[in-house]
Amino acid sequence: MAKLKLRGKDLKKINFPDKKTMALAMNVMLRHYRKLDKATALQLLYELVAQPQDYLTHEVFGQLAQLLVQPTTEQRKEQVLSERLVPWQSFGSQFIESQAQEQMEWACRLPIAVQAALMPDAHLGYGLPIGGVLATDNAVIPYGVGVDIGCRMSLSVYPLPASTIGKDHYRLKEILMKNSKFGRDVFRQPIDHEVLDRATFQAIPFVQRLKDKAYRQLGSSGSGNHFVEWGIVKVTDPALELAAGEYLALLSHSGSRGMGAAIANHYTQIAMDTCLLPKQVKHLAWLDLASAEGEEYWQAMNLAGDYASACHDQIHQRMSTALGEKAVLKIENHHNFAWKETLSSGQKVIVHRKGATPAGKGVLGIIPGSMTAPGFIVRGKGNDQALASAAHGAGRKMSRTKARNSTTNAALKAQLKKQQVTLIGGGRDEAPMAYKDIHDVMKSQQSLVDVLGMFYPKIVRMDKA
């Protein structure tokens, strides 16, 4: 028998009042009544929505009935912004557009806000600016985390000299072509991974519906600015426990693919339905972590982050196997995530890093430049004013549209040739000219991180190959 399929418009027709109750109804039906035919299921829900008080103690429908008997005004609480901003610090302000700074100021007026920071690669985003860091009091903001949950950088350094790039250029390019997939192009036979066995897939019906897509996209990368690239790592600090010198390395940038985006959009809508905010900050709607929805999102977010890490594991596993070498150093860090942390004052908070790298004291990370600009291997200093964070890249200075319209293919090819970079795929929207100068960004965060090494991209693969 086919699995029960209900849509929001089906429930709207039988008088379900809002998206929150619709989402809960669909979850309950899929969990307990998935074998019913659609007509029978809708009749059952019609009777429930018509007389919810009769179901308040029902084993299955009790929680949904309680929501339905509450007046809409109680379900949707209007939030008032504070007139005063919580403490916040901007790093590299001269490189940050005023709109992103204004967006950060609005976030600092949220009643749940505790402290904030803006990284030097920051630019305008939805809700929080990209490069925005916000600490909140026991609340999580889905769009403060971002759509590509757990997006991350992963670096593998191999015991091969930098000259390998020149000597084995064709072979390395072929390895990259055969063992990386982007966007809609996925592997016919994904490698299995324990992340797909996580209990969260079974515990949350909405997330369960994403499992098949997660399996299909496992080990692949997203589109846009995501990449997998061979390059040269130059070790400059003995803290990396590698002899000073230059090595062959692989760097990847990608996130939680379709699953992460679906989780972000689903829980953002639930937050916006229950947390009414002024228009200019509506995307900063939050979920109380003490609520069922907040706990659900937290579990789903962590699953998406682990899934993103699993994708990178498989990308590097495939490359290492094809190369016939084991990495002697691996560094991985993620952004677009929320962490439970304790401030120096002792206050426990939820720290959102939307396009910002964790930079706690002694924590290693990799901050990329562009397809031609170098990346930096860094060690965090745990700066309290930055909420122990740093930039996650160079940061855009042009929108994708502006970059496409203002950059010619000839100019892009000239820049690639100048830096001796081979590009597979990509496009003018990701041209180096669309990004800030990574050296300016790094100078602006000398109080946030120490530089231990450099990564120079040489064979870059992106979507649209």
Residue pairs with C-beta under 8 A, 6 or more apart in sequence:
1 35
3 30
3 34
4 29
4 30
4 33
4 34
4 35
4 36
4 37
4 38
4 41
5 38
6 25
6 26
6 29
6 30
6 38
6 41
6 42
8 19
8 22
8 26
10 38
10 42
11 21
11 22
11 25
11 26
11 45
12 22
14 42
14 45
14 46
14 49
15 46
15 49
15 50
16 22
16 25
16 45
16 49
17 68
17 72
17 75
18 72
18 75
18 76
18 273
19 269
19 270
19 273
20 67
20 75
20 270
20 273
20 274
20 293
21 64
21 67
21 68
23 206
23 266
23 269
23 270
24 63
24 64
24 67
25 45
25 64
26 205
26 206
27 204
27 205
27 206
28 60
28 61
28 64
29 36
29 41
29 45
30 205
30 208
30 209
31 205
32 60
33 41
33 44
36 44
48 55
48 61
48 64
48 65
48 68
49 68
52 64
52 65
52 66
52 68
52 69
53 65
53 69
54 65
55 61
55 62
55 64
55 65
56 62
56 65
56 66
56 69
58 65
63 292
67 75
75 273
75 274
76 273
76 274
76 276
77 274
77 275
77 276
78 276
79 110
79 111
79 275
79 276
79 277
80 111
81 106
81 109
81 110
81 111
81 277
81 278
81 281
82 109
82 110
82 111
82 113
83 109
84 109
85 105
85 108
85 109
86 108
86 109
86 113
86 114
86 115
86 116
87 115
87 116
88 104
88 105
88 108
88 115
88 116
88 117
88 118
89 116
89 117
89 118
89 385
89 386
90 96
90 101
90 104
90 117
90 118
90 122
91 117
91 118
91 119
91 120
91 386
91 444
91 445
91 447
91 448
92 119
92 120
92 121
92 440
92 441
92 443
92 444
92 445
93 101
93 118
95 120
95 121
95 395
95 436
95 440
95 441
95 444
96 118
96 120
96 122
96 123
96 131
97 123
97 124
99 124
100 118
100 122
100 123
100 124
100 125
100 129
100 130
100 131
100 132
101 118
101 122
101 129
103 124
103 125
103 128
103 129
103 132
104 116
104 118
104 122
104 128
104 129
104 132
106 280
106 281
106 284
107 113
107 116
107 127
107 128
107 132
107 134
107 144
107 281
107 284
108 116
108 134
109 281
110 136
110 281
110 284
110 286
112 136
112 137
112 138
112 139
112 286
113 134
113 135
113 136
113 137
114 135
114 136
114 137
114 343
114 347
114 349
115 134
115 135
115 343
115 349
115 387
116 132
116 133
116 134
116 135
116 387
117 132
117 133
117 356
117 385
117 386
117 387
117 389
118 129
118 131
118 132
118 133
119 131
119 132
119 133
119 355
119 356
119 386
119 389
119 390
119 391
119 392
119 395
119 445
120 131
120 391
120 395
120 440
120 441
120 444
120 445
121 130
121 131
121 355
121 391
121 392
121 393
121 394
121 395
121 436
121 441
122 129
122 130
122 131
122 132
122 355
122 395
123 129
123 130
123 131
123 395
123 396
123 397
124 130
125 132
125 146
125 354
125 355
126 143
126 147
126 283
127 141
127 143
127 144
127 281
127 283
127 284
127 354
128 134
128 141
128 143
128 144
128 146
128 284
128 352
128 354
129 354
129 355
130 354
130 355
130 395
130 396
131 354
131 355
131 356
131 391
131 392
131 395
132 144
132 352
132 354
132 355
132 356
133 351
133 352
133 353
133 354
133 356
133 386
133 387
133 389
134 141
134 144
134 351
134 352
134 354
135 341
135 343
135 349
135 350
135 351
135 352
135 387
136 144
136 286
136 349
136 350
136 352
137 349
137 350
138 288
138 289
138 290
138 348
138 350
139 286
139 287
139 288
139 289
139 294
139 350
140 286
140 287
140 289
140 294
140 297
140 298
140 301
140 338
140 350
140 352
141 271
141 284
141 285
141 286
141 287
141 338
141 352
142 264
142 267
142 268
142 271
142 285
142 287
142 297
142 301
143 264
143 268
143 283
143 284
143 285
144 284
144 286
144 338
144 352
144 354
145 264
145 301
145 336
145 337
145 338
145 352
145 354
146 264
146 335
146 336
146 354
146 355
147 260
147 261
147 264
147 265
147 336
148 222
148 255
148 256
148 260
148 261
148 264
148 336
149 255
149 256
149 260
149 263
149 264
149 301
149 304
149 305
149 308
149 336
149 337
150 255
150 256
150 260
150 301
150 304
150 305
150 306
150 307
150 308
150 309
150 334
150 336
150 337
151 253
151 254
151 255
151 256
151 260
151 308
151 334
151 335
151 336
152 253
152 254
152 255
152 308
152 309
152 312
152 332
152 333
152 334
152 335
153 251
153 252
153 253
153 331
153 332
153 333
153 334
153 365
153 366
153 367
153 368
153 392
154 251
154 252
154 253
154 312
154 315
154 316
154 330
154 331
154 332
155 233
155 249
155 250
155 251
155 329
155 330
155 331
155 332
155 366
155 377
155 455
156 249
156 250
156 316
156 319
156 320
156 327
156 329
156 330
157 233
157 242
157 247
157 248
157 249
157 327
157 328
157 329
157 330
158 247
158 248
158 249
158 250
158 320
158 323
158 325
158 326
158 327
158 328
159 247
159 325
159 328
160 247
160 248
160 325
161 245
161 246
161 247
161 248
162 232
162 246
162 247
162 248
164 172
164 248
165 172
165 230
165 231
165 232
165 248
165 458
165 459
169 422
169 459
172 230
172 323
172 459
173 422
173 424
173 459
175 319
175 322
175 323
176 228
176 229
176 230
176 319
176 424
176 459
176 461
177 424
177 461
177 465
178 322
179 315
179 318
179 319
179 322
180 220
180 221
180 228
180 315
180 318
180 319
180 461
181 187
181 219
181 220
181 221
182 220
182 221
182 222
182 223
182 226
182 425
182 461
182 462
182 463
182 464
182 465
183 221
183 222
183 223
183 463
183 464
185 220
186 216
186 217
186 220
187 218
187 219
187 220
190 215
190 216
190 217
190 218
190 219
190 314
191 218
191 219
191 314
191 317
191 318
193 218
193 310
193 313
193 314
195 303
195 306
195 307
195 309
195 310
196 211
196 214
196 215
196 218
198 303
198 306
200 207
200 299
200 300
200 302
200 303
201 207
201 208
201 211
201 303
202 208
203 299
204 296
204 299
204 300
206 263
206 266
206 300
207 259
207 263
207 300
207 303
210 258
210 259
210 262
210 263
213 257
213 258
213 259
213 262
214 257
214 258
214 259
214 307
217 257
217 258
217 259
217 311
218 307
218 310
218 311
218 314
219 310
219 311
219 314
219 315
219 318
220 254
220 257
220 311
221 227
221 228
221 252
221 253
221 254
221 311
221 315
221 463
222 254
222 255
222 257
222 463
223 462
223 463
223 464
224 430
224 463
225 253
225 430
225 462
226 253
226 254
226 255
226 462
226 463
227 251
227 252
227 253
227 254
227 371
227 426
227 460
227 461
227 462
228 250
228 251
228 252
228 253
228 254
228 315
228 319
228 461
229 250
229 251
229 252
229 371
229 457
229 458
229 459
229 460
229 461
230 248
230 249
230 250
230 457
230 458
230 459
231 249
231 250
231 251
231 375
231 455
231 456
231 457
231 458
231 459
232 246
232 247
232 248
232 249
232 455
232 456
232 458
233 246
233 247
233 248
233 249
233 377
233 453
233 454
233 455
233 456
234 245
234 246
234 453
234 454
234 455
234 456
235 242
235 243
235 244
235 245
235 246
235 247
235 452
235 453
236 244
236 451
236 452
236 453
236 454
237 450
237 451
237 452
237 453
238 244
239 379
239 452
240 329
240 377
240 452
240 453
241 329
242 328
242 329
247 328
249 455
250 316
250 319
251 366
251 368
251 375
251 455
251 457
252 312
252 315
252 316
253 368
254 308
254 311
254 312
254 315
255 308
255 336
256 263
256 304
256 305
256 307
256 308
256 311
257 307
257 308
257 311
259 304
259 307
260 304
260 307
260 308
263 297
263 300
263 301
263 304
267 287
267 293
267 296
267 297
267 300
268 283
268 285
270 287
270 293
270 297
271 285
271 286
271 287
271 293
272 282
272 283
272 285
274 285
274 293
275 285
275 286
275 287
276 285
277 284
277 285
287 293
287 294
287 297
288 294
289 295
289 298
289 350
298 338
301 337
301 338
305 334
305 337
308 334
309 332
309 334
312 332
316 327
316 330
320 326
320 327
331 364
331 365
331 366
331 377
333 357
333 358
333 363
333 364
333 365
333 366
334 358
335 353
335 354
335 355
335 356
335 357
335 358
335 392
336 353
336 354
336 355
337 352
337 353
338 350
338 351
338 352
338 353
339 350
339 351
339 353
339 358
340 348
340 349
340 350
340 351
341 348
341 349
341 350
341 351
341 387
341 388
342 348
342 349
343 349
343 384
344 384
351 387
351 388
351 389
353 387
353 389
355 392
355 393
355 395
356 389
356 390
356 391
356 392
357 365
357 367
357 378
357 389
357 390
357 391
357 392
358 365
358 380
358 388
358 389
359 365
359 378
359 380
359 381
359 382
359 383
359 386
359 388
359 389
359 390
359 448
359 449
360 380
360 382
360 388
361 380
361 381
361 382
361 388
362 379
362 380
362 382
363 379
363 380
363 382
363 388
364 377
364 378
364 379
364 380
364 452
365 377
365 378
365 379
365 380
365 390
365 449
366 375
366 376
366 377
366 378
366 455
367 375
367 376
367 378
367 390
367 391
367 392
367 393
367 438
367 441
367 442
367 449
368 375
368 393
368 394
368 438
368 455
369 375
369 376
369 393
369 394
369 435
369 438
369 457
370 394
370 430
370 432
370 434
370 435
370 438
371 416
371 421
371 423
371 426
371 430
371 431
371 432
371 457
371 460
371 462
372 415
372 416
372 418
372 419
372 421
372 432
372 457
373 394
373 432
373 435
373 437
373 438
374 438
374 454
374 455
374 456
374 457
375 438
375 454
375 455
375 456
375 457
376 438
376 442
376 449
376 451
376 453
376 454
376 455
377 451
377 452
377 453
377 454
377 455
378 390
378 449
378 450
378 451
378 452
379 449
379 450
379 452
380 388
380 390
380 448
380 449
381 447
381 448
381 449
381 450
382 388
383 389
383 447
383 448
386 445
386 447
386 448
389 448
390 445
390 448
390 449
391 441
391 442
391 445
393 435
393 438
393 441
394 435
394 436
394 437
394 438
394 441
395 435
395 436
395 441
396 434
396 435
396 436
397 434
397 435
397 436
398 406
398 433
398 434
400 429
400 434
401 429
402 434
403 428
403 429
403 430
403 431
403 433
403 434
404 427
404 428
404 429
406 433
407 428
407 431
407 433
407 434
408 428
409 428
411 431
411 433
412 428
412 431
412 432
415 431
415 432
415 433
416 422
416 423
420 458
421 457
421 458
421 459
421 460
422 458
422 459
422 460
423 460
423 462
424 459
424 460
424 461
424 462
424 465
425 461
425 462
425 463
425 464
425 465
426 460
426 462
426 463
426 464
427 462
427 464
430 462
442 451
